[in-house]
Amino acid sequence: MTDPVSDMLTRIRNGYSARKAEVVVPYSKFKHSLASALLESGWIKNLQVKTEGSFKSLLIALKYDEQGEPILSGISRVSRPGQRIYRKNSDLPKVMGGLGTVIVSTSKGIMTDATARKQKIGGEIICQIW
């Protein structure tokens, strides 16, 4: 697998499309931090680390509204292994006029665009969620 983060985002996107309650993603510290940022910003319901033998995985519970519609309508990878996208805190994009979220990898860890703006730090734009 050349891009495990894109695989994780695709599993989440496909899980919402198929109306799944949860999706399973192979574990890594980076993906755990990314999922924690999604949880913090309210795009997923719950996050658990499961261990089966020596294999760890992330169990991501997807979030739906009262009518059963997905909370998340779109998620896209911005920075890829072939083309990294870095921005200063003043140049971080706003998704859907501020209704969406941008996940940024900074020197202080993975965080949302709002947190990065408050701390006045930029970094690599991982993905956009709306």
C-alpha positions as CSV (number, residue, x, y, z in Angstrom):
1,M,0.0,0.0,0.0
2,T,1.6,3.3,-1.1
3,D,-0.7,5.7,0.9
4,P,-2.2,4.3,4.1
5,V,-3.9,7.6,5.0
6,S,-5.8,7.6,1.7
7,D,-6.9,4.1,2.4
8,M,-8.2,5.1,5.8
9,L,-10.1,8.0,4.4
10,T,-11.6,5.8,1.6
11,R,-12.7,3.2,4.2
12,I,-14.4,6.0,6.1
13,R,-16.0,7.4,3.0
14,N,-17.2,4.0,1.8
15,G,-18.5,3.1,5.3
16,Y,-20.7,6.2,5.3
17,S,-21.9,5.4,1.7
18,A,-22.8,1.9,2.7
19,R,-24.4,3.2,6.0
20,K,-22.1,1.0,8.1
21,A,-22.1,1.5,11.9
22,E,-18.3,1.2,12.1
23,V,-15.2,0.6,10.0
24,V,-11.9,-1.1,10.8
25,V,-8.6,0.4,9.8
26,P,-5.1,-1.0,10.3
27,Y,-3.4,0.8,13.2
28,S,-0.6,3.3,13.1
29,K,0.2,6.2,15.4
30,F,-0.4,8.7,12.6
31,K,-3.8,7.3,11.7
32,H,-4.7,7.1,15.4
33,S,-3.9,10.9,15.7
34,L,-5.9,11.6,12.6
35,A,-8.9,9.7,13.8
36,S,-8.6,11.5,17.2
37,A,-8.8,14.8,15.4
38,L,-11.9,13.6,13.5
39,L,-13.4,12.6,16.9
40,E,-12.5,15.9,18.5
41,S,-14.2,17.9,15.6
42,G,-17.3,15.7,15.8
43,W,-17.1,13.9,12.4
44,I,-17.1,10.4,14.0
45,K,-18.9,9.0,17.0
46,N,-16.2,6.9,18.7
47,L,-12.7,5.5,18.4
48,Q,-11.2,2.3,19.8
49,V,-7.9,0.5,19.5
50,K,-8.5,-3.3,19.1
51,T,-5.7,-5.8,19.5
52,E,-5.9,-9.4,18.1
53,G,-2.6,-11.2,18.7
54,S,0.1,-8.9,17.4
55,F,-2.2,-7.1,15.0
56,K,-3.6,-3.7,16.1
57,S,-6.5,-2.0,14.4
58,L,-8.6,1.1,14.8
59,L,-12.4,0.7,15.2
60,I,-14.0,3.9,14.0
61,A,-17.7,4.3,14.9
62,L,-19.5,6.4,12.2
63,K,-21.9,9.2,13.2
64,Y,-25.4,9.7,11.7
65,D,-28.1,12.3,12.4
66,E,-31.7,11.5,13.7
67,Q,-32.9,10.7,10.2
68,G,-30.1,8.2,9.6
69,E,-28.2,10.5,7.2
70,P,-24.4,10.7,7.5
71,I,-23.0,13.7,9.3
72,L,-20.1,13.7,6.9
73,S,-20.9,14.4,3.2
74,G,-17.4,14.5,1.8
75,I,-13.8,13.8,2.7
76,S,-10.8,14.2,0.4
77,R,-7.1,13.8,0.7
78,V,-5.1,17.0,-0.1
79,S,-1.5,16.3,0.6
80,R,-0.3,13.1,-1.1
81,P,3.0,11.2,-1.1
82,G,3.8,12.5,-4.5
83,Q,2.8,16.1,-3.7
84,R,3.0,17.5,-0.2
85,I,1.0,20.6,0.5
86,Y,2.2,22.9,3.2
87,R,0.6,26.2,4.4
88,K,1.2,28.9,6.9
89,N,-1.5,29.4,9.6
90,S,-2.8,32.5,7.8
91,D,-3.1,30.6,4.5
92,L,-5.0,27.6,5.8
93,P,-8.1,27.0,3.6
94,K,-11.6,27.3,4.8
95,V,-13.8,24.4,3.7
96,M,-17.4,25.2,2.7
97,G,-17.1,28.8,4.1
98,G,-16.0,27.5,7.5
99,L,-18.6,24.7,7.8
100,G,-16.0,22.0,7.0
101,T,-12.8,21.1,8.7
102,V,-9.2,20.9,7.5
103,I,-6.9,18.5,9.3
104,V,-3.3,19.7,9.5
105,S,-0.1,17.9,10.6
106,T,2.0,20.4,12.5
107,S,5.2,20.4,14.5
108,K,2.9,20.0,17.6
109,G,0.9,17.1,16.3
110,I,-2.2,16.6,14.1
111,M,-4.9,19.1,14.7
112,T,-7.9,20.9,13.1
113,D,-7.4,24.1,11.2
114,A,-9.2,26.1,13.9
115,T,-6.7,24.8,16.6
116,A,-3.8,25.5,14.3
117,R,-5.0,29.1,13.7
118,K,-5.4,29.7,17.5
119,Q,-1.9,28.4,18.1
120,K,-0.6,30.3,15.1
121,I,1.2,27.4,13.5
122,G,0.9,26.0,9.9
123,G,1.9,22.6,8.5
124,E,1.0,19.9,6.0
125,I,-2.7,19.8,5.0
126,I,-3.7,16.2,5.3
127,C,-7.4,16.3,4.3
128,Q,-10.6,18.3,4.1
129,I,-13.9,17.2,5.5
130,W,-17.4,18.7,4.9
